[in-house]
Amino acid sequence: MAELHESEITLKVGLDENRVPEKLSWSAQDGGIDNEEAKAMLLSVWDSKNQESLKIDLWTKDMPVDEMKIFFHQTLVSLSDTFMRATQDEKMTATMKDFCDYFAEKLELKK
C-alpha cells in the first residue's frame, strides 16, 4: 500500500481583549504559503455523519466594508466554479453565475 502524504494548513487568529479578531494569518507549506496575513476568512467543512455544513467566518476589525463586499463577490464566483466542478450541473451553475452578476451590479462592484 502506498504511503499516505499529509498536508497541513494552519490558521492563526490574534484576538484583542474582547476576543475580537485583530490579526489573521495562514500557512500552507505545500503551497508555499508561510504566515501570510489575511483580513478575512470563510471556512466550511462537511460533517457527513450529521449531514451538515460547519463553518467559521472571521474578519479583522480593520477589514474595510468595501473590501468585504468584493471578498464576498469573489467567494460567490469561486463557489459557482467549485459547484460546477463537483456536480457538472451546468444549468444551476449558470443560475449561480447570474446571481453573482446581479450581486456585483447591486453593490456597484463592476465598473
N, C-alpha and C positions, 0 to 999 in steps of 0.2 A: 504494500500500500504506500502511496506517495506521502511524503511528509507535508503536513498542513502548514501553510505560511500564514502568519498572523500579522495584521496591520493595525496600528493604533492611531486613533485621532484623540487629541487631548484638548479640552476646553478649560479655560481658566476665567473665573469671574471675580473681579475685585469689587468688593462692596463697601459702601460708606457706613457710617454709624447706624443708619436706619435700614441697612441691608438692601439699599437701592444700588443697582449696578453702576459703578463708576468707570470700570475698565473691563473689556473683554479681549481675550486673545486665544489663539488656537494654533495647534501644531499637528502636522501630518507628515511624519518623516518620509514615508514612501512617496509623497507628493512634493517633497522639497520645501515644505512649509514649516518654519520654526518660529514659534512665539509671535505670530503675525497679529497685529492689532485689528479689531473689528469694532463697529459701533452698534451692530445689531445681529441677532441670530434667531433662526427658527429651526427647531429640530423636532422631527416627528419619527416615531418608531411604531411598528405594528406589533401588537400583542395578539398573537394568533390564538392563544388559549381562550382569551376573553373576547376575541373578535372586536378589538377597539384600538383606536389610534391614541397614543400617548404623546404629549408634546411639551416642549419647553420653548417659550417665547421670551427673549430678553433683549433689552436695548439699554444703552448707557443714557444717563440723564442729560448728556450733552448731544444726543442724536437729534439733528435738526428735522423738523416735521417735513420739510420739502424733500429731504433725502429719504425719509421713511416712506413717503409716497412712491418715490422711484424704486426703492427696495421692494416694496410690495408688488409693484407692477412687474418688475423683472422676475420676482419669485413666481408670480402667477403665470407668466410666459414660460418659465422653466418647467413649472408643474404641467403645463399643457404638453410640452415636448416629452416629458417623462411619461405622462399618461399615454401618449401615442406609442412610445417605445414599449411600454409594458402591456398594452392592450390591443394595439393595432386597430383601434376604434376611430376611424377617420372622421366619421360624422360628429361624434362627441368632441373630438379634438378641435374640429372646425368651430363648433359652438363655443368651446372654451376660448379659442383664439379671438372670436368675435367679441366675447366679453372682455378680454384683455384690451382690445382696441377701444371698446366703449369706456372702460375704466380709465385708460390713458387720456381719452378725449375729455371726459368729465373732469379729470384732475388737471387738464391742460398740460400734460406731460409731453405731448408731441407738438413740435413746432413746425 
